[in-house]
Amino acid sequence: MGIRVFTDSTSYIDEETCRRLNIQVLQLSVHFPDESFKENEVEHSYFYSKIEKTGIIPTSSQPSQGEFLNAFRDCLAEGDDILGIFISSAMSGTCANARSARERLLQEFPEARIEIVDSYTNCMALGLQVIAAAEAAKAGGSMEDALQAAADTRSRVHFYFVPETLEYLKKGGRIGTASALLGSILQIRPILTVDMEKGMTHLVEKTRGNAAAIRRMLEMLEEDYRKKGLKQLIVHHINAADKGSRLRDTLAEKYQLPVGLCAIGPVIGLHTGLGTIGFVYCTY
């Protein structure tokens, strides 16, 4: 009997890591009026160019309860326990569907253990929690060990990002048209994070221009580095690989540690838009 670790596609964990740690990923979906995709089925360039050409911001949806039932049942039938760590429940119904599936399956497999964890975040701030749990499980740890590894990581992870334009936030209803217009005129760039207590996107502060926003994010990273050290660091970008690569190289040289580069997919990208840049890091 082992522990099978599940997450969803908004963790954006690379395929090699998923294979190495046997992490199972359930896909969220995006929906245009004329077509729908699982998140791993659509090229990022096609997805974002379609938004730019049509002006339509698609919707997204979580994996169905049936998908959770099928994926979990296969593992339970093999005698494994399940640990699922998913996108913030304040952002998606993914956790709710996983929990509903859990209740049904415990009637079929009353001796099984199924733990569903709300990460209170997304992207690699979620991914690092999942990886920590999966590493603990692979090392032969108990369910409690895996849960504690995820919780420890969650308490030490930080996530900042800056959208290049306010247009996506406006289209998604997260800011008003007047605020978006004024912000564009004044070159206002909000530094955003995900509040790890409420699990929702939160404004850290406003800056004037992209360069100032990135500079301020780097200052916040440096402050945490000086206080607590730096264990892991991953640059995020939305269809901005060149910009992301430059930031990664700068950070790798400064901190002398491997820095990851993560391309953020459609489900998260549709909310903040092309050119968004940021990073996730975990302190000691």
N, C-alpha and C positions, 0 to 999 in steps of 0.2 A: 504494500500500500504506500502510495506517495501523495504528494501535494501538487495539484495542477493549478497553475496561476493563469488567470484570465485578465484581460483588459480590453479596452476598446480602441478604435482607430485614432482617436484624438490624442493618444499618448505619443504617436509618431515615433515609436521605437523602431530602429532599423531591423530589417529582416534577418541579418546575421545574428544579432543579439537575441531575437526571438527564437531562432533555431537553437542557438547555443544553450539557452536557458529554458527551452520548451515552454515559452509564453504563448498562450492562445489569444488571438485578437479577433474580436467581433467588430464588424464594420458598421459605422453610421452611414447614412445616405444623404445625398443632396438632390433637390428636385427643382428643375426648371419647368415652365408650363408645358414644354414639348418633349422633355426627356428627363430621366432620372438615372443616377449612378450610385453604386456603392463607392465609398471614398477611395478605395484602392483600385478602382476600375477606370478612373478618369485621369488623363494627363493634366498636370497642373497648368501647363501653358494653354491647353484648350479651354479649361474651365475658366481661367481668369480672362482670357481673350473674349470668351462668350459674354461675360459680364460687361466688359468694356464696350463691346459692339452693340449689345441689346439694351444696356442700362438696367437690366433686370437683376435684382438680388434674389437668388434662389432661396428656398427654405431647406431645412435639414430635418432628419428624423433619426431616432435611436433604433438599435436592433429590436426586433419584435420579441415578445415573450416566447413565441415559438422557436426563434433562433436560439435563445438562451436554453430552452428546454432541450433541444436537440444536442447542443454542444455540451451542456452539463451532463445529460443522461449518458452519453457515450463514455465520459470519464468515470462516472459513478458505477457504471456496469463493469468497468475494469478494476473496481475496488479503490479508486483514488478519492481523496478529499479535494475540495475545491476552495480556492481563495480568489475572489474577483475584486479587482480594484479599478474603479471607473471614474469617468468625468464627473465633476461636481453636479450634485443633484439639483442645484439652483440653476444650472445651465441646460440640463438635459434630463429626459425621462429614462435614461439608460439604467441608472441604479434602481429605479422603481421597477422596471421590467425584470431586472436580474433578481430582485427580491421576491417578486411575484412567482418567478420560476422556481426559486428556492423553496418557497412554501409548498408548491405542488410536488416538487421532487422529494421532499422529505416525507411525504406520504407514501411514495413508492420505495424510498430507500431510508427507512427510519434510523438506521445505524450510521448513516453518512454524516459528514461534517461539511457544511457549506457556509463560508463566511463571505459576506458582501461588504465592501468597504467603500465609503464615499471619500474620494481623494480631496475634495474641496477645491479642485483646480483642473487644469488641462495641460496639453502639450507636454514637454519633457519635465515639467514640475510634477505631473502625473507619472510620466515615464520613469523617472528616477525612483519613485516609490515602488513601482511595479518591479523594476530591476532589482532593487534591494531585497524585496520579498522573494523573488525567484532565486536569487543567489543564496539566500538563507535556506530555501527549500532544497536546492540542488546540493548544498553542503550537508544535507541530512538532518537539518533542523526540524523542529516540531512546528505545528501550526502557530503556536504562541510565538516561537522564534521569528517566523515569517511575518506575522502581524506586527511584532515589535520592531522589526527592521523597517517596515513600511512607515510605521508611526514615527520612528526616530528620524527618518529621512524627511517626512512631512514637516517636522518641527524645525528643520534646518534649511529648508529649500526656499529660495527667493526667485522671483520672476518679474522682470520689467520689460516693457516693450513700448514702441512709439510708432503709431501709424503715420505714413507719409502724407496722407490726405484725410480730411474729415468727412469726405463724401460717403464712404461706406457706413460710418457711424450715423450719418444723417439718414441715408436710405434705410438703414436698419431700425430707425426710430430711437436710437440711443442719444442723439442730440437733436435740437430743433434746427430748422432751415436757417433762421437768423443767426444762431450760434455758429453754424457751419460757415455761413457767409462771412461773418465777422472774423472767425478764426482764420479763414483763408486769406482775407485781406491783411490781417496782422501777422500772418505766418505763425499762428499759435500751434504748438505741437504738445499735446498732452502726453505725459509719461504715465502709463497705465500699469497696473498689476492685478493679480487676483487675490482678493482678501481670503486668507486661509482659514478664517473663522466663519465667514458667511458664504464663501464659495462663489463670489460674484466679482465681476470686473470693477475695479476701483481706481479713481483718479489719485495719483500720487502728487503731481504738481504740473503746472503749465510752464512751457518755455517758449522762446521766440526762435523758431527755425529748427531744422533737423540737426544741424551741427551742435547747437546748444543743448538739445534734448539728449543726444548721444553722450555728449560731454558730461551732463548731469548724471546719466545712468552709470557712467564709468566712475564718477565720484562716489556714488552710493555703493557700488561694488568694492571700490578701494576701502571705504570705511569699514565694511563688513570683513574684508580680507585682513585689515590691520587688527581687528578685534578678535576674530575667530578663526582665521586661516581659510583656506579654500581647498575643498576636496574634489569637486567636479564643476565644470563650466561648459555650457553648451550654448552656442549662438543660434538663434532662431531667425528665419527670414521667410517672407511671403513673396515668392516669385522675384527674389532679389538676390540671386546667388553671388553675384560679383560683390555687392555691398556686404553681404554676410561673410564672404571669404576674407575680405579686407579686415573686417572687425575681428574675425577669428584669428587671423595672423597677428594682428596687433596684440590681442590678449595673450596668445600663446607665447609671444616673445616677452611680454611684460611679466607674466606670472610663471613662466618656465614649467608649464604642465600641458598635457594634451588637451586641446579644446575642440569639442565636437561642433558640427555644423548640421542643423536640422531644418529641412524644408517643411514648412507648415502647410497642411493640406486644406482642401476646400471647406470642410465643416467649420473650422475655426477661421480660416481665411476670409470667408464671406462676410464676417462681422467687422474686420478691420482693414482689409483691402491690400492691394498690391503695394509693395515697397515697405511694408511694415518690417521693422527690425527690432531685435531685443535679445535677451539672454536669460537663461535659467542657471542658477548656481547653487551649490550645496556647501555649507560651511562645516567645520568640525565642531 
